[in-house]
Amino acid sequence: MNEQKTSKTLPKIFAGLIIVAAALAGFLVFYLRQGADTGLSESASNETKIPAAAAPAASTPKKKIPDTLPDITLADRDGKPTKLASFGGRPLMVNFWATWCAPCRREIPLLNKISVERKAQNATIVGIAVDFREDVLKFVQETPLEYPLLIGEEDGLAAAEAFGMGMAFPFSVFVDSQNRILTVKIGELHENEANFAFDRIRDIDNGTLTREAAQAMVADAFRQMAADRAKSESDADAKNDK
């Protein structure tokens, strides 16, 4: 009897150790990346650059961000295996987060707001929680998410890796209606960034912009927005010091 219990418990302990170790590694990567709030990440194609809102630290190996939405299947809130691609074919934002991540938690009210405002565009947001399932379900009972949610533990880590991003939470991936990745925002998402990216996806869908032109515009806009935030924070700190 004890052997049966041990055989069932050991895989869960092992999975837990993987999550904890990855979370610590992810926190370190995220911390190192905070010094740079703009930049470019490489796509699977050498010719196409996927702009990201934060560049990896110099000591962090670069990973390939895929050109299109990767083939990922994770459990939904009810435990049903769900393909991420089932949300494709429309403007899409995929938000990777975890319950232990403070910036991730701060984003949720904004994501709820955007998910409502962008319905006219037929856009959707999908949250991917890379965390213990029971912790996620308990969290969302207290903090409702008004958009689809997928949950993964080890498979959640694999999903983050499939986007070439690892555990640098939070990060948000914007995808056009042809399932092509427009940009990846590393770190806490801001409302002006989300709206600018969704507007450029609308321009792509309307045929007024190519994806490449939209990517360049997003990269430039995100850099300027980050610079403006940094200046505003610096001015506020200087004012408080007086």
C-alpha positions as CSV (number, residue, x, y, z in Angstrom):
1,M,0.0,0.0,0.0
2,N,2.8,2.4,0.9
3,E,4.6,1.5,-2.3
4,Q,1.5,2.5,-4.3
5,K,1.2,5.8,-2.5
6,T,4.9,6.5,-3.1
7,S,4.6,5.7,-6.8
8,K,1.8,8.2,-7.1
9,T,3.4,10.9,-5.0
10,L,6.9,11.0,-6.5
11,P,5.8,12.3,-9.9
12,K,3.9,15.2,-8.3
13,I,6.9,16.0,-6.1
14,F,9.2,15.9,-9.1
15,A,6.8,18.2,-11.1
16,G,6.7,20.6,-8.2
17,L,10.5,20.8,-8.0
18,I,10.6,21.6,-11.7
19,I,8.1,24.4,-11.3
20,V,9.9,25.9,-8.3
21,A,13.3,25.7,-10.0
22,A,11.9,27.2,-13.2
23,A,10.2,29.9,-11.3
24,L,13.4,30.9,-9.6
25,A,15.2,30.9,-12.9
26,G,12.4,32.8,-14.5
27,F,12.5,35.5,-11.8
28,L,16.3,35.9,-12.3
29,V,15.9,36.3,-16.1
30,F,13.0,38.7,-15.6
31,Y,15.0,40.7,-13.1
32,L,18.0,40.9,-15.5
33,R,15.8,42.0,-18.3
34,Q,14.2,44.9,-16.5
35,G,17.2,47.1,-17.3
36,A,16.1,47.0,-21.0
37,D,12.5,47.8,-21.8
38,T,12.8,47.8,-25.6
39,G,14.5,45.8,-28.3
40,L,14.2,43.1,-30.9
41,S,14.0,39.4,-30.5
42,E,14.8,37.0,-33.4
43,S,12.1,35.1,-35.2
44,A,12.5,31.6,-36.7
45,S,13.3,33.4,-39.9
46,N,16.6,35.2,-40.3
47,E,14.9,37.8,-42.4
48,T,12.0,38.6,-40.1
49,K,12.6,40.3,-36.8
50,I,9.9,40.0,-34.1
51,P,10.0,43.2,-32.0
52,A,9.8,42.7,-28.3
53,A,9.4,45.3,-25.6
54,A,12.5,44.1,-23.7
55,A,15.7,42.6,-25.0
56,P,17.3,39.6,-23.3
57,A,20.2,40.4,-21.0
58,A,23.6,40.0,-22.7
59,S,24.4,36.9,-20.6
60,T,21.1,35.2,-21.5
61,P,21.2,32.9,-24.6
62,K,19.0,34.2,-27.3
63,K,16.1,31.9,-28.2
64,K,14.1,31.8,-31.4
65,I,10.6,33.3,-31.4
66,P,8.5,31.4,-33.9
67,D,7.1,33.2,-37.0
68,T,3.7,31.8,-36.4
69,L,1.5,30.5,-33.5
70,P,3.1,27.3,-32.3
71,D,1.2,24.0,-31.9
72,I,0.3,24.0,-28.2
73,T,-2.3,22.0,-26.3
74,L,-3.0,22.7,-22.6
75,A,-5.9,22.0,-20.2
76,D,-8.6,24.7,-19.8
77,R,-10.3,25.5,-16.5
78,D,-12.4,22.3,-16.7
79,G,-9.4,20.1,-17.4
80,K,-10.3,19.7,-21.1
81,P,-7.3,19.6,-23.5
82,T,-7.5,22.7,-25.7
83,K,-5.4,23.7,-28.7
84,L,-4.1,27.3,-28.6
85,A,-4.7,27.3,-32.4
86,S,-8.5,27.0,-31.7
87,F,-8.4,30.7,-30.7
88,G,-6.5,31.7,-33.9
89,G,-7.8,33.1,-37.1
90,R,-8.5,36.4,-35.4
91,P,-6.6,39.2,-33.6
92,L,-5.1,37.4,-30.6
93,M,-3.0,38.2,-27.5
94,V,-1.5,35.3,-25.6
95,N,-0.5,36.3,-22.0
96,F,1.8,34.0,-20.0
97,W,1.6,34.5,-16.3
98,A,1.8,32.8,-12.9
99,T,0.0,33.4,-9.5
100,W,3.4,34.2,-7.8
101,C,4.2,36.9,-10.3
102,A,3.3,40.4,-9.0
103,P,3.4,42.2,-12.4
104,C,1.2,39.3,-13.8
105,R,-1.4,39.9,-11.2
106,R,-1.4,43.7,-11.8
107,E,-2.1,43.1,-15.5
108,I,-5.3,41.2,-15.0
109,P,-7.7,44.2,-14.6
110,L,-6.3,45.8,-17.7
111,L,-6.6,42.5,-19.7
112,N,-10.2,42.2,-18.6
113,K,-10.9,45.7,-19.8
114,I,-9.1,45.2,-23.2
115,S,-10.9,41.9,-23.8
116,V,-14.2,43.7,-23.6
117,E,-13.2,46.8,-25.6
118,R,-11.7,44.7,-28.4
119,K,-14.7,42.5,-29.0
120,A,-15.8,44.7,-31.9
121,Q,-12.5,43.8,-33.6
122,N,-13.2,40.1,-33.0
123,A,-10.0,40.1,-30.9
124,T,-9.5,37.8,-28.0
125,I,-7.0,37.3,-25.1
126,V,-6.0,33.9,-23.9
127,G,-4.2,33.6,-20.6
128,I,-1.7,30.8,-20.1
129,A,-1.0,30.2,-16.4
130,V,2.3,28.3,-15.8
131,D,1.7,27.2,-12.3
132,F,0.1,24.6,-10.1
133,R,-3.4,23.9,-11.3
134,E,-5.0,24.1,-7.8
135,D,-3.3,27.4,-7.1
136,V,-4.5,28.9,-10.4
137,L,-8.1,27.8,-9.9
138,K,-8.1,29.2,-6.3
139,F,-6.6,32.5,-7.5
140,V,-9.2,33.0,-10.3
141,Q,-12.1,32.4,-7.9
142,E,-10.9,35.5,-6.0
143,T,-9.7,37.4,-9.1
144,P,-11.9,36.7,-12.1
145,L,-10.4,36.5,-15.6
146,E,-12.9,37.6,-18.2
147,Y,-11.1,35.8,-21.0
148,P,-10.2,32.1,-21.8
149,L,-7.6,30.5,-19.5
150,L,-5.3,27.6,-20.2
151,I,-3.3,26.0,-17.4
152,G,0.0,24.1,-17.5
153,E,2.7,22.8,-15.1
154,E,5.5,21.0,-17.0
155,D,3.5,21.4,-20.2
156,G,3.1,25.1,-19.4
157,L,6.9,25.4,-19.3
158,A,7.1,23.7,-22.6
159,A,4.5,26.1,-24.0
160,A,6.6,29.1,-22.9
161,E,9.7,27.5,-24.5
162,A,7.7,27.0,-27.7
163,F,7.4,30.8,-27.9
164,G,11.2,31.0,-27.3
165,M,10.6,32.9,-24.1
166,G,11.1,30.6,-21.1
167,M,10.0,31.9,-17.7
168,A,10.4,35.6,-18.1
169,F,6.9,36.4,-16.8
170,P,4.8,38.1,-17.7
171,F,5.0,38.2,-21.4
172,S,2.4,38.9,-24.0
173,V,2.4,37.7,-27.6
174,F,0.3,39.6,-30.2
175,V,-0.8,37.5,-33.2
176,D,-2.5,38.6,-36.4
177,S,-5.6,36.9,-38.0
178,Q,-3.2,34.8,-40.2
179,N,-1.7,33.4,-37.0
180,R,1.5,35.3,-37.5
181,I,3.3,36.7,-34.5
182,L,3.5,40.5,-34.7
183,T,5.4,41.2,-31.5
184,V,6.2,40.0,-28.0
185,K,6.1,42.3,-25.0
186,I,8.3,41.1,-22.1
187,G,7.3,42.5,-18.7
188,E,4.1,44.2,-17.5
189,L,1.8,45.3,-20.3
190,H,0.6,48.8,-20.5
191,E,-2.7,50.0,-22.0
192,N,-1.2,52.2,-24.7
193,E,1.0,49.3,-25.8
194,A,-1.9,46.8,-26.0
195,N,-4.0,49.3,-27.9
196,F,-1.2,50.2,-30.3
197,A,-0.5,46.6,-31.1
198,F,-4.2,45.7,-31.6
199,D,-4.6,48.7,-33.9
200,R,-1.7,47.6,-36.0
201,I,-3.2,44.1,-36.3
202,R,-6.4,45.8,-37.5
203,D,-4.4,47.7,-40.1
204,I,-2.8,44.4,-41.3
205,D,-6.2,42.8,-41.5
206,N,-7.6,45.7,-43.5
207,G,-4.7,45.5,-45.9
208,T,-3.4,49.0,-45.1
209,L,-0.1,47.7,-43.6
210,T,2.2,44.8,-44.2
211,R,3.2,42.8,-41.2
212,E,6.7,43.9,-41.6
213,A,5.7,47.6,-41.6
214,A,3.5,47.0,-38.6
215,Q,6.3,45.3,-36.7
216,A,8.6,48.2,-37.3
217,M,6.0,50.7,-36.1
218,V,5.3,48.6,-33.0
219,A,9.0,48.4,-32.1
220,D,9.5,52.1,-32.4
221,A,6.3,52.9,-30.5
222,F,7.1,50.5,-27.7
223,R,10.6,52.0,-27.3
224,Q,9.2,55.6,-27.2
225,M,6.5,54.5,-24.7
226,A,9.1,52.9,-22.4
227,A,11.2,56.0,-22.6
228,D,8.3,58.2,-21.8
229,R,7.4,56.1,-18.8
230,A,11.0,56.1,-17.6
231,K,11.1,59.9,-17.8
232,S,7.8,60.3,-16.1
233,E,8.9,58.1,-13.2
234,S,12.3,59.9,-13.0
235,D,10.5,63.3,-12.9
236,A,8.1,62.0,-10.2
237,D,11.1,60.7,-8.1
238,A,12.9,64.0,-8.5
239,K,9.8,65.9,-7.4
240,N,9.3,63.7,-4.3
241,D,13.0,64.2,-3.3
242,K,12.6,67.9,-3.1
